[in-house]
Amino acid sequence: LASALIATALAVLFNELRLHSQGLSSISAGDAVRLINQGAVVVDVREKSSFNSEHIVDSRRVTTDELLAGAADKLKKKKAVLLVCDRGTQSARAAAALRKSGIENVFSLKGGIAAWRQENFPVVSNANGS
């Protein structure tokens, strides 16, 4: 059991190093789950109505403009940050901009919330719209 845990940790570490060395910022839904399980902060950059309709459990809603204007500094820099949008394009642009500003541990969900749903991963909604 201990060796399986070590092997899993090494696989996650290897994957993180591979992504970092290649400069990739978009990751698949499966890799996103692993990142979340490692304690990543999930930031949803979609409009409020889309976020309220459905979002990843425990995700925070922050607009792209807020991220680029300094909200990213409030996110824990030691933890990975996973950006989510509808199809992956808006979050990929935001991730690239944040990486250029010096925040290295930021990733975008490739395919966005649509890819997340396609993998049948759970989403929640804010029924009250808040």
Secondary structure, 3 states (H helix, E strand, C coil): CHHHHHHHHHHHHHHHHHHHHHCCCEECHHHHHHHHHCCCEEEECCCHHHHHHCECCCCEECCHHHHHHHHHHHCCCCCCEEEECCCCHHHHHHHHHHHHCCCCCEEEECCHHHHHHHCCCCCECCCCCC
